[in-house]
Amino acid sequence: MDGESELVPGAMEAFTQLHETSRESTLRPGNRRRNTPSRSCALAFGCLALFAVLLLSGCASTPKHKVVMTGDILVDGPNMIAQGPPRDKVLWQYRTAAAAMRRGEFDVAKPLLDDALLTLQGIFGKDADARKSRSYFVKEAKKNFIGEPYERSMAYIYRGIIYWMEGEPDNARACFRSAEFEDSDAENKEFAGDWVLPDYLDGFATARLGGDGMDSFQRAKENARNVNLPEFQAKANVLFFVEFGPGPLKYADGQYDEKLRFHTRPATVVSARIKTGDIDLPVAPTDDLNYQATTRGGRVMDHVLANKAVFKATTSSVGDAALIGGLTTAAVSDSQMSQNIGFGIALAGLVTKIISESTTPEADTRSWDNLPQFLSFALVQLSPGQHEVTVEFHDSQDRPVTNLTKKITVNVPPDRDKVVFVSDTSTTPQTQ
């Protein structure tokens, strides 16, 4: 267990009941001989309570990783990756990579995503910490973080964007396919593999590489849910990846925080517009991360945590009954044998309470907390050279949120696609 140790719940209540029983026995006329057994009971209980404290204090832990936070994620992120808990390394790589992309520092984001995805690819089935987290006595949050499927999918999507920026649409396509694969094992099969943008980009990259991407395009259209996806445009040479809105956060629910839930934050921005020269292009969302997070159904780990919660509740109740019953039996009995039996029952109850307190059913609520809510995409054809582009982010009344407007200088090469990434949290002005 983490944090300060405490005497197991129920022990003090049992002590109080024992004390009152012993006091009555001592004061009752003709019961002078019971004074000695009651003192023995109190002494024995004191030993049991000390035993509990010693065992529980052994579960206490002191944080080993202290990192001073500055508030700048491009300072704090690398510090946490290097000096923070190793189990949180991938989480901070995700967060730092997303922040770097929004500042136009794609060379910073690239190795972070590469290392995170390398860890992700090698962790399934053989991560010792993940196996430990399935036991009754280790928290799920103690395992190495790789994220929920929507988080893992986003890591692949971001990496695919950078690959395409570097003129590698084949590797970008592999990342988009991996993004869909991460979403393929949903408990609710209706929502498995139902991202729009990865399928669309899979097909578009295939077309760019001289193949037929229509199967992927059709899958994207089927999942688009009232979004009109643009047809593949052979002459389009500038690809805009646009994201906006705050993404989902995790929280725990249930008697023992064993249920993983998602908090969806309201979005001020629900669409965008791209303006340059004579072009004024509306951009609607294609994917909603809130939807992706909340529609998958349960996880395998949810069933593990539910069993932990049942075990914790059951052992706690049994321990309470044994503690109170055993100590009461010892307190009121004149027989040394009965007292010993009572102490034995109380000891068994105490051990059961310790086991209950050591059971950790809490869900892992670590979140990739700087993800967007909406993803979108637009294609345009621009002549090679420099172009000044304005990206507006609009509210539900289709009014621009003026403080979020971005100014981007786009340099279009003559011989390959130009990829532009812009977020409602991007720094501006920016050159890409």
Buried (B, 14 or more C-beta within 10 A) or exposed (E): BEEEBBBBEBBEEBBEBBBEBBEBBBEEEEEEEBEEBBEBBBEBBEEBBEBBBEBBEEBEEEEEEEBEEEEEBEEBBBBBBEEBBEBBBBBBBBBBBBBBBBBBBBEBBBEBBBBBBEBBEEBEEEBEBBEBBBEBEBBBBBBBBBBBBBBBBBBBBBBBBBBBBBEBBEBBBBBBBBBBBBBEEBEEEEBBBBBBBBBBBBBBBBBBEEEEBEEBBEBBBEBBEEBEBEEBEEEBBBBBBBBBBBBBBBEBEBEBBBBBBBEBEEBBBBBBBBBBEEBEBEBBBBBBBBBBBBBBEEBEBBEBBBBBBBBBBEBBBBBBBBBBBBBBBBBBBEEEEBBEBBBBBBBBBBBBBBBBBBBBBBBBBBBBBBBBBBBBBBBBEBEEEEBEBBBBBBBEEEEBBEEBBBEBEBEBEEEBBBBBBBBBBBEEEBEB
